[in-house]
Amino acid sequence: MTEDKKETPPSTGRITEDERFKYVGFDVFPGRIKDMFKSQAERDKLVEKVRQKRENKGDLIALREECTLLEERVSLTDRVFLMIACVAMVAALFLPWYAAYNEVVEENQVEVAAEPGDSLAAMGDSLMADTSALTAATDETGGTTTEETTEGEGFSEGPREEVLHGYVARKKITRNYVRMSGIGSLAAIGSVGGYVFSSGFVVMLTGVILLIMTLASVALPAYTMYGLFGLKGNPDEQALKLKSILKLNWLPLICFTIALFASFVGGSYGFDAASMYHSLGDSYGPGAFLGSLSWGVFVSLAASIMLAVKGIEI
């Protein structure tokens, strides 16, 4: 047995307001929705406000209240922040980038007098209590290391021996630092470059990488300043071009990371580095690499990272 299906007659007109609200709201408003305006005067006020905004700006997006699409992608504060980072990156070139030191050893003796009646054991205990095996102190201009040993004179044998006198031998090690700025390293390529590029592959690679970092500290800030104040086009186009320029500021960090990992491979010098600077050691490694860098390199790195990170936010 088949059931007769009732055919729904086709609609001859538009849906009613009640049906429309029910459909759009997916039964959120199953009944009659309330009027969103408390009075006709409130409705007319809002309509007039929208009409004025449209006549003044002529942009449909501008009609939206607090639209984030209308916010400036690169604000004045952002531009000032980026400009300060560019200046810091260039200024870092005039700070010390590289440092090396030589150790100068000085020896002297300090005499220790003994009181009559002191025994050998008492004299030895006194000397050991007043002296230390090694003391070191370093500062920004140079470091000193004092090494002390004790010796005695006038020791005699017998049950009633006495110590007449003794002395302490001190060894003082002073570190004499030599520093070079980023600008100075460019001027010294002719002299220092001969030593670097006559060494092993890792040392030569590190020299090339550090040279790229130095040149990037001039080129990247200049290019970034052009992106801030020299680009043409509408604000969106300028922001997208500036974003691509700021990405290039990751280059110094990438170079530093490659040089650091290469230093763990190690290499040999093409010259007697230890005789020139004790801090370089007999062979190249991470200790020689990090010990040869001064704080100007890290100031430049920090400024470039700030520029690159700001590009992510745009």
C-alpha positions as CSV (number, residue, x, y, z in Angstrom):
1,M,0.0,0.0,0.0
2,T,1.3,3.3,-1.0
3,E,0.6,6.5,0.9
4,D,-0.5,9.5,-1.0
5,K,2.0,12.2,-0.8
6,K,0.7,15.7,-0.4
7,E,2.4,18.1,-2.7
8,T,3.2,21.5,-1.3
9,P,1.9,24.2,-3.6
10,P,4.6,26.5,-4.9
11,S,4.9,29.8,-3.2
12,T,3.5,32.6,-5.2
13,G,5.1,35.4,-3.3
14,R,8.1,36.5,-1.1
15,I,8.5,35.0,2.3
16,T,7.2,37.0,5.2
17,E,9.3,38.9,7.7
18,D,8.7,36.4,10.4
19,E,9.9,33.5,8.1
20,R,12.9,35.5,7.1
21,F,14.1,36.1,10.6
22,K,13.5,32.5,11.5
23,Y,15.5,31.3,8.5
24,V,18.5,33.7,9.0
25,G,18.7,33.0,12.7
26,F,18.4,29.2,12.4
27,D,15.7,29.2,15.0
28,V,17.7,31.5,17.3
29,F,14.7,33.8,17.1
30,P,11.8,31.3,16.6
31,G,9.3,34.0,17.4
32,R,9.0,37.6,16.4
33,I,12.3,39.5,16.9
34,K,12.1,42.7,18.8
35,D,12.9,46.0,17.2
36,M,16.6,46.9,17.7
37,F,15.8,50.6,18.1
38,K,14.0,51.9,21.1
39,S,12.4,54.7,19.0
40,Q,12.1,56.0,15.5
41,A,14.3,59.0,16.6
42,E,17.1,56.7,17.5
43,R,16.9,54.9,14.2
44,D,16.9,58.2,12.2
45,K,19.9,59.4,14.2
46,L,22.0,56.3,13.4
47,V,21.0,56.4,9.7
48,E,22.0,60.0,9.4
49,K,25.4,59.3,11.0
50,V,26.0,56.6,8.5
51,R,25.1,58.8,5.6
52,Q,27.4,61.6,6.8
53,K,30.4,59.1,7.1
54,R,29.7,57.8,3.6
55,E,29.5,61.3,2.1
56,N,32.7,62.4,3.8
57,K,34.9,59.3,3.1
58,G,33.2,57.5,0.3
59,D,34.6,54.2,1.5
60,L,32.3,51.4,2.6
61,I,34.9,49.9,4.9
62,A,35.1,53.2,6.7
63,L,31.5,52.9,7.7
64,R,32.4,50.1,10.2
65,E,33.1,51.2,13.7
66,E,36.6,50.5,15.0
67,C,37.6,48.5,11.9
68,T,41.1,47.1,12.2
69,L,41.5,47.2,8.5
70,L,41.8,51.0,8.8
71,E,44.6,50.9,11.3
72,E,48.0,52.0,10.1
73,R,50.3,49.0,9.5
74,V,53.5,50.9,10.3
75,S,52.8,53.5,12.9
76,L,55.0,56.5,13.8
77,T,56.1,54.6,17.0
78,D,57.2,51.7,14.9
79,R,59.2,53.9,12.6
80,V,61.0,55.6,15.5
81,F,61.8,52.2,17.0
82,L,63.2,50.9,13.7
83,M,65.2,54.1,13.2
84,I,66.9,53.8,16.6
85,A,67.8,50.1,15.9
86,C,69.4,51.2,12.6
87,V,71.4,53.9,14.3
88,A,72.6,51.4,17.0
89,M,73.7,49.0,14.3
90,V,75.8,51.5,12.6
91,A,77.2,52.9,15.9
92,A,78.3,49.4,16.9
93,L,80.9,49.6,14.1
94,F,82.8,52.1,16.2
95,L,82.9,49.8,19.2
96,P,85.4,47.1,19.8
97,W,84.6,44.1,17.6
98,Y,87.7,42.0,18.2
99,A,90.1,41.5,21.1
100,A,93.3,39.6,21.7
101,Y,95.8,39.6,24.5
102,N,99.4,38.6,25.4
103,E,100.5,37.4,28.8
104,V,103.5,39.1,30.5
105,V,105.0,37.1,33.4
106,E,106.8,39.0,36.2
107,E,108.5,37.3,39.1
108,N,109.5,38.7,42.5
109,Q,110.3,37.5,46.0
110,V,108.9,38.7,49.3
111,E,110.9,37.9,52.4
112,V,109.2,36.6,55.5
113,A,111.0,37.1,58.8
114,A,110.9,34.5,61.6
115,E,110.9,35.2,65.3
116,P,113.7,33.5,67.4
117,G,112.5,30.2,68.8
118,D,110.1,29.4,66.0
119,S,110.3,25.8,64.9
120,L,110.5,24.4,61.4
121,A,106.9,23.1,61.6
122,A,105.6,26.5,62.9
123,M,107.4,28.4,60.2
124,G,106.0,26.1,57.5
125,D,102.4,26.5,58.9
126,S,102.8,30.3,59.0
127,L,104.0,30.4,55.4
128,M,101.2,28.2,54.2
129,A,98.6,30.2,56.0
130,D,99.8,33.6,54.6
131,T,100.3,32.6,51.0
132,S,98.1,30.9,48.4
133,A,98.9,28.8,45.4
134,L,97.2,30.9,42.7
135,T,95.2,34.1,42.8
136,A,93.8,35.9,39.8
137,A,92.2,39.2,39.1
138,T,91.1,40.6,35.8
139,D,89.5,43.9,34.7
140,E,88.5,45.6,31.5
141,T,92.0,46.9,30.7
142,G,93.9,43.8,31.5
143,G,94.2,40.9,33.9
144,T,96.7,39.8,36.4
145,T,97.4,36.4,37.9
146,T,99.6,36.0,41.0
147,E,101.2,32.7,41.6
148,E,103.1,32.1,44.9
149,T,105.4,29.4,46.1
150,T,107.2,29.2,49.4
151,E,110.8,28.4,50.2
152,G,112.9,28.6,53.3
153,E,116.5,29.3,54.2
154,G,118.5,28.7,57.4
155,F,116.8,25.4,58.4
156,S,119.1,23.3,60.7
157,E,118.8,19.7,62.0
158,G,118.5,18.7,65.6
159,P,115.9,18.6,68.4
160,R,116.1,22.4,69.0
161,E,116.2,23.7,65.4
162,E,115.2,27.2,64.6
163,V,114.3,28.9,61.3
164,L,116.2,32.1,60.7
165,H,114.2,33.5,57.7
166,G,112.3,32.5,54.6
167,Y,110.8,34.0,51.4
168,V,107.8,33.8,49.1
169,A,108.3,33.7,45.3
170,R,105.5,35.4,43.5
171,K,104.7,35.1,39.8
172,K,102.5,37.9,38.4
173,I,100.8,37.4,35.0
174,T,99.5,40.5,33.3
175,R,97.2,40.4,30.2
176,N,97.9,43.1,27.7
177,Y,94.8,43.5,25.5
178,V,94.6,44.7,21.9
179,R,91.2,45.7,20.6
180,M,89.9,46.5,17.1
181,S,86.7,48.2,16.1
182,G,84.5,47.1,13.2
183,I,85.6,50.1,11.1
184,G,89.2,49.4,12.0
185,S,88.9,45.8,10.9
186,L,87.9,47.0,7.4
187,A,90.9,49.2,7.3
188,A,93.2,46.3,8.5
189,I,92.1,43.8,5.8
190,G,95.4,44.3,4.0
191,S,97.5,43.3,7.0
192,V,95.3,41.0,9.1
193,G,93.6,39.5,6.0
194,G,97.0,38.0,4.9
195,Y,97.2,35.9,8.1
196,V,93.5,34.8,8.0
197,F,93.4,33.8,4.3
198,S,96.6,31.9,4.5
199,S,95.3,29.6,7.2
200,G,93.0,26.6,7.1
201,F,89.6,26.4,5.4
202,V,87.6,27.0,8.6
203,V,89.7,30.0,9.5
204,M,89.3,31.5,6.0
205,L,85.5,30.7,6.1
206,T,85.2,32.5,9.5
207,G,87.1,35.5,8.1
208,V,84.7,35.8,5.1
209,I,81.7,35.5,7.4
210,L,82.9,38.1,9.8
211,L,83.6,40.4,6.8
212,I,80.0,39.9,5.6
213,M,78.7,40.7,9.0
214,T,80.7,44.0,9.1
215,L,79.5,45.1,5.7
216,A,76.0,44.1,6.6
217,S,76.1,46.5,9.6
218,V,76.4,49.3,7.0
219,A,74.2,48.1,4.2
220,L,71.2,46.7,6.1
221,P,70.5,49.9,8.2
222,A,70.8,52.0,5.1
223,Y,68.4,49.8,3.1
224,T,66.0,49.7,6.1
225,M,66.0,53.5,6.3
226,Y,65.1,53.6,2.7
227,G,62.2,51.2,3.4
228,L,61.0,53.5,6.2
229,F,61.1,56.8,4.4
230,G,61.8,56.3,0.7
231,L,59.2,53.8,-0.5
232,K,56.4,55.0,-2.8
233,G,52.8,53.7,-3.1
234,N,49.8,53.3,-0.8
235,P,50.4,52.4,2.9
236,D,49.7,48.7,2.3
237,E,52.2,48.4,-0.5
238,Q,54.8,50.3,1.5
239,A,54.2,48.0,4.5
240,L,54.7,44.8,2.4
241,K,57.9,46.1,0.9
242,L,59.2,47.1,4.3
243,K,58.4,43.7,5.6
244,S,60.5,42.0,2.9
245,I,63.4,44.4,3.6
246,L,63.3,43.7,7.4
247,K,63.6,40.0,6.7
248,L,67.1,40.6,5.4
249,N,68.2,41.6,8.9
250,W,68.3,37.9,9.9
251,L,71.6,37.7,7.8
252,P,74.0,38.7,10.6
253,L,72.5,36.1,13.0
254,I,72.7,33.4,10.3
255,C,76.3,34.3,9.7
256,F,77.2,34.2,13.3
257,T,75.6,30.8,13.8
258,I,77.4,29.3,10.8
259,A,80.8,30.7,12.1
260,L,80.1,29.4,15.6
261,F,79.3,25.8,14.4
262,A,82.3,26.0,12.0
263,S,84.6,26.8,15.0
264,F,83.7,23.4,16.6
265,V,85.2,21.7,13.5
266,G,88.4,23.6,14.2
267,G,91.3,24.3,12.0
268,S,95.0,25.3,11.8
269,Y,96.6,28.7,11.5
270,G,98.9,29.6,8.6
271,F,101.1,31.4,11.0
272,D,102.5,31.1,14.6
273,A,99.4,32.6,16.3
274,A,100.5,31.7,19.8
275,S,103.7,33.8,19.4
276,M,101.7,36.8,18.3
277,Y,98.8,36.6,20.8
278,H,98.5,34.0,23.5
279,S,94.7,34.1,23.5
280,L,94.6,32.6,20.0
281,G,96.2,29.4,21.1
282,D,98.1,26.9,19.0
283,S,95.0,25.9,16.9
284,Y,91.6,27.4,16.0
285,G,88.5,26.4,17.9
286,P,85.4,27.7,19.7
287,G,87.4,29.1,22.5
288,A,89.6,31.1,20.1
289,F,86.5,32.3,18.1
290,L,84.4,33.5,21.1
291,G,87.5,34.8,22.9
292,S,88.4,37.0,19.9
293,L,85.0,38.7,19.7
294,S,84.3,41.8,21.7
295,W,81.0,43.4,22.7
296,G,80.6,45.5,19.6
297,V,79.7,42.4,17.6
298,F,76.9,41.5,20.0
299,V,75.5,45.1,20.0
300,S,75.2,44.9,16.2
301,L,73.6,41.4,16.4
302,A,71.0,42.6,18.9
303,A,70.1,45.6,16.7
304,S,69.7,43.4,13.6
305,I,67.5,40.9,15.5
306,M,65.2,43.7,16.7
307,L,64.8,44.8,13.1
308,A,64.1,41.3,11.8
309,V,61.6,40.5,14.6
310,K,59.7,43.8,13.9
311,G,59.3,42.6,10.4
312,I,57.3,39.6,11.6
313,E,54.8,41.9,13.3
314,I,53.9,43.9,10.1
